Amino acid sequence: MALAKLLSLKFLRKPEFPLITESCLHDLQASVRYSVSCFSPFNFWNRPMKIRDLEFEDDAIKIQVAEMLFAGFSDMSPDAWPGIREAMEEVEESFSAGRISVVALENKRAVGWAAAIRQYNGNTWELHPLVVHQSHRTAGIGTALVTEIESRVNESGGLTLWVAADDESGKTSLFGQDLYPEPLEKLKNIRNTNGHPFEFYEKLGFTICGVLPDANGFGKPDIFMAKRVRRLK
Ligand SMILES: CC(C)(COP(=O)(O)OP(=O)(O)OC[C@H]1O[C@@H](n2cnc3c(N)ncnc32)[C@H](O)[C@@H]1OP(=O)(O)O)[C@@H](O)C(=O)NCCC(=O)NCCS
């Protein structure tokens, strides 16, 4: 199935297939990238991944997303969603006005979730939250989810997508440091010491654009990253 999609991608780009939208193409590309990156003789054919809107009626999937969110941050940001209840509240909030909420499904099970919040009159959107199931990381799902959010923000007329990436657990060289009086100097020399996601975002074209010293307590900063998602005319 995935190979069939891969082979047909170049044809889908032809103008005689007007019903294939950019968003569809993104979906296909995400699906293909994921399948290819999961390549092994055993799973290549039976690991189709789909990205679609998370729907209010998706009761079982919403619970899976909440569990994934809770588990995904319990180590690095334990106060973000201290329990499944708080995680579920976050999931429910993603259905509010001015939100985007997309889920990655594998065999109808949630393996990743990304949401975004409209800000600055829709010129800017905040990516929040983003999580991929522990057992499915580094297989391209995070990239596929962010790409989908970028595409949606672009379609809605947004220019910028930004994300706040805390360091509450010693994952960068900024952790435990007094960033004053020159926080930007320290930010310039940031190093990833323990798998902080800022490098993941850099690979997707995000740029570090700021830091809030002590955002989560002394020496626990929040790191801001942004990306222009629309080409300027
Ligand atoms: C961060 C996260 C969403 C990435 O999802 P993923 O599906 O594993 O990412 P991808 O497979 O698309 O990775 C794309 C690239 O980024 C790299 N990458 C992923 N996570 C990384 C990390 N924490 N640090 C450095 N590089 C990372 C991958 O190795 C890959 O590199 P490559 O293209 O050279 O092979 C996932 O690790 C996660 O859910 N983490 C816990 C929650 C979290 O940190 N959310 C973001 C909070 S701001």
PDBQT file of the ligand as one rigid body, heavy atoms in Angstrom, charges set to zero:
ROOT
HETATM    1  C1  LIG A 301      10.341  15.395  20.245  1.00  0.00    +0.000 C 
HETATM    2  C2  LIG A 301       9.495  14.310  19.584  1.00  0.00    +0.000 C 
HETATM    3  C3  LIG A 301       8.087  14.836  19.319  1.00  0.00    +0.000 C 
HETATM    4  C4  LIG A 301      10.158  13.914  18.254  1.00  0.00    +0.000 C 
HETATM    5  O1  LIG A 301       9.313  12.991  17.585  1.00  0.00    +0.000 OA
HETATM    6  P1  LIG A 301       9.931  11.825  16.680  1.00  0.00    +0.000 P 
HETATM    7  O2  LIG A 301       8.837  11.151  15.978  1.00  0.00    +0.000 OA
HETATM    8  O3  LIG A 301      10.798  10.972  17.523  1.00  0.00    +0.000 OA
HETATM    9  O4  LIG A 301      10.822  12.694  15.687  1.00  0.00    +0.000 OA
HETATM   10  P2  LIG A 301      11.311  12.320  14.198  1.00  0.00    +0.000 P 
HETATM   11  O5  LIG A 301      11.445  10.838  14.094  1.00  0.00    +0.000 OA
HETATM   12  O6  LIG A 301      10.410  12.965  13.219  1.00  0.00    +0.000 OA
HETATM   13  O7  LIG A 301      12.745  12.995  14.199  1.00  0.00    +0.000 OA
HETATM   14  C5  LIG A 301      13.245  13.852  13.181  1.00  0.00    +0.000 C 
HETATM   15  C6  LIG A 301      14.708  14.085  13.436  1.00  0.00    +0.000 C 
HETATM   16  O8  LIG A 301      14.891  14.711  14.719  1.00  0.00    +0.000 OA
HETATM   17  C7  LIG A 301      15.751  13.922  15.544  1.00  0.00    +0.000 C 
HETATM   18  N1  LIG A 301      15.270  14.007  16.916  1.00  0.00    +0.000 N 
HETATM   19  C8  LIG A 301      14.077  13.593  17.397  1.00  0.00    +0.000 A 
HETATM   20  N2  LIG A 301      13.996  13.846  18.711  1.00  0.00    +0.000 NA
HETATM   21  C9  LIG A 301      15.183  14.422  19.067  1.00  0.00    +0.000 A 
HETATM   22  C10 LIG A 301      15.707  14.904  20.297  1.00  0.00    +0.000 A 
HETATM   23  N3  LIG A 301      14.988  14.852  21.430  1.00  0.00    +0.000 N 
HETATM   24  N4  LIG A 301      16.959  15.438  20.292  1.00  0.00    +0.000 NA
HETATM   25  C11 LIG A 301      17.680  15.498  19.148  1.00  0.00    +0.000 A 
HETATM   26  N5  LIG A 301      17.227  15.053  17.951  1.00  0.00    +0.000 NA
HETATM   27  C12 LIG A 301      15.996  14.522  17.923  1.00  0.00    +0.000 A 
HETATM   28  C13 LIG A 301      15.607  12.507  14.999  1.00  0.00    +0.000 C 
HETATM   29  O9  LIG A 301      16.715  11.732  15.333  1.00  0.00    +0.000 OA
HETATM   30  C14 LIG A 301      15.508  12.780  13.511  1.00  0.00    +0.000 C 
HETATM   31  O10 LIG A 301      16.797  13.063  13.015  1.00  0.00    +0.000 OA
HETATM   32  P3  LIG A 301      17.219  12.623  11.507  1.00  0.00    +0.000 P 
HETATM   33  O11 LIG A 301      16.248  13.333  10.582  1.00  0.00    +0.000 OA
HETATM   34  O12 LIG A 301      18.625  13.125  11.387  1.00  0.00    +0.000 OA
HETATM   35  O13 LIG A 301      17.078  11.155  11.465  1.00  0.00    +0.000 OA
HETATM   36  C15 LIG A 301       9.413  13.033  20.475  1.00  0.00    +0.000 C 
HETATM   37  O14 LIG A 301      10.715  12.627  20.804  1.00  0.00    +0.000 OA
HETATM   38  C16 LIG A 301       8.624  13.231  21.767  1.00  0.00    +0.000 C 
HETATM   39  O15 LIG A 301       7.411  13.031  21.779  1.00  0.00    +0.000 OA
HETATM   40  N6  LIG A 301       9.309  13.611  22.855  1.00  0.00    +0.000 N 
HETATM   41  C17 LIG A 301       8.667  13.815  24.157  1.00  0.00    +0.000 C 
HETATM   42  C18 LIG A 301       7.771  15.038  24.160  1.00  0.00    +0.000 C 
HETATM   43  C19 LIG A 301       8.474  16.281  23.648  1.00  0.00    +0.000 C 
HETATM   44  O16 LIG A 301       9.645  16.531  23.892  1.00  0.00    +0.000 OA
HETATM   45  N7  LIG A 301       7.708  17.111  22.913  1.00  0.00    +0.000 N 
HETATM   46  C20 LIG A 301       8.198  18.378  22.420  1.00  0.00    +0.000 C 
HETATM   47  C21 LIG A 301       8.128  19.369  23.525  1.00  0.00    +0.000 C 
HETATM   48  S1  LIG A 301       8.539  21.003  22.988  1.00  0.00    +0.000 SA
ENDROOT
TORSDOF 0
